[in-house]
Amino acid sequence: MAAAVERIVVQATASDKSAIAAKAKKLDLPISELMRRGAFAYKSEEADAELATLADAAKNAADRAGRAIDDALDFVRASNARIAALEARPRKSGARRKGA
């Protein structure tokens, strides 16, 4: 049994109709298929707002991660400086531990 087909009338200006027809011809599609694909591909402004919110959250997370990395590097640099200072101290000679 063939699927039922419904008609949707879309109003357009003459120039829009020409542009749509030209695009359909270029893509080797019937106008109805081009319009159907376009309708299904359409994303609302709400989706754009959700993506913007997600992008902001990702940027904030990346900023926090960058600060955490900077803090860790500062800690390592300070630790290396402490180790270098300890290694630079003159060693006491002649003092031996018991049992050594």
Secondary structure per residue as TSV (DSSP state, phi and psi in degrees):
chain	resnum	aa	ss	phi	psi
A	1	M	-	360.0	132.9
A	2	A	-	-73.5	145.7
A	3	A	-	-69.8	143.7
A	4	A	-	-68.9	140.6
A	5	V	-	-116.4	131.1
A	6	E	-	-110.5	149.7
A	7	R	-	-101.5	136.9
A	8	I	-	-121.6	125.1
A	9	V	-	-94.6	127.3
A	10	V	-	-117.3	122.3
A	11	Q	-	-87.7	140.0
A	12	A	-	-149.6	156.8
A	13	T	-	-70.8	165.1
A	14	A	H	-60.2	-40.8
A	15	S	H	-70.0	-37.3
A	16	D	H	-64.1	-42.3
A	17	K	H	-61.3	-42.4
A	18	S	H	-63.8	-42.6
A	19	A	H	-65.7	-41.6
A	20	I	H	-64.7	-44.5
A	21	A	H	-63.2	-40.3
A	22	A	H	-65.6	-41.4
A	23	K	H	-65.2	-42.8
A	24	A	H	-60.9	-42.6
A	25	K	H	-64.3	-43.3
A	26	K	H	-61.8	-37.4
A	27	L	H	-87.0	-2.3
A	28	D	T	58.0	46.0
A	29	L	-	-125.0	150.4
A	30	P	-	-67.4	150.2
A	31	I	H	-55.7	-40.7
A	32	S	H	-61.9	-37.6
A	33	E	H	-69.2	-41.7
A	34	L	H	-60.2	-45.8
A	35	M	H	-64.8	-39.5
A	36	R	H	-64.0	-47.0
A	37	R	H	-62.4	-40.6
A	38	G	H	-63.9	-39.7
A	39	A	H	-65.0	-41.5
A	40	F	H	-74.0	-26.2
A	41	A	H	-82.7	-14.7
A	42	Y	-	-62.4	135.5
A	43	K	-	-120.2	134.8
A	44	S	-	-76.5	167.6
A	45	E	H	-63.9	-28.0
A	46	E	H	-61.8	-41.7
A	47	A	H	-64.3	-39.3
A	48	D	H	-62.6	-41.0
A	49	A	H	-64.9	-40.1
A	50	E	H	-64.7	-40.5
A	51	L	H	-65.7	-38.0
A	52	A	H	-64.1	-40.6
A	53	T	H	-63.1	-43.8
A	54	L	H	-63.3	-41.9
A	55	A	H	-63.2	-41.4
A	56	D	H	-62.0	-42.6
A	57	A	H	-63.6	-41.3
A	58	A	H	-65.1	-40.4
A	59	K	H	-64.4	-43.7
A	60	N	H	-61.5	-41.8
A	61	A	H	-63.7	-42.0
A	62	A	H	-65.1	-39.5
A	63	D	H	-62.6	-44.4
A	64	R	H	-63.3	-41.4
A	65	A	H	-63.7	-41.2
A	66	G	H	-61.9	-42.7
A	67	R	H	-64.7	-40.0
A	68	A	H	-63.6	-40.0
A	69	I	H	-64.9	-44.1
A	70	D	H	-60.0	-43.0
A	71	D	H	-62.0	-42.7
A	72	A	H	-63.9	-42.0
A	73	L	H	-64.7	-39.5
A	74	D	H	-61.3	-42.2
A	75	F	H	-63.0	-43.3
A	76	V	H	-63.7	-43.1
A	77	R	H	-61.2	-44.1
A	78	A	H	-64.5	-40.3
A	79	S	H	-64.1	-43.4
A	80	N	H	-62.5	-37.7
A	81	A	H	-66.1	-41.0
A	82	R	H	-63.9	-42.5
A	83	I	H	-63.9	-44.0
A	84	A	H	-62.0	-39.2
A	85	A	H	-65.4	-41.7
A	86	L	H	-65.0	-40.7
A	87	E	H	-69.8	-25.3
A	88	A	H	-81.4	-15.3
A	89	R	S	-63.9	141.4
A	90	P	-	-67.4	140.6
A	91	R	-	-87.1	143.2
A	92	K	-	-76.3	125.6
A	93	S	-	-98.9	153.5
A	94	G	S	83.6	-17.9
A	95	A	-	-87.2	116.7
A	96	R	-	-115.3	147.4
A	97	R	-	-79.3	153.2
A	98	K	T	-64.4	140.6
A	99	G	T	82.5	3.2
A	100	A	-	-89.7	360.0
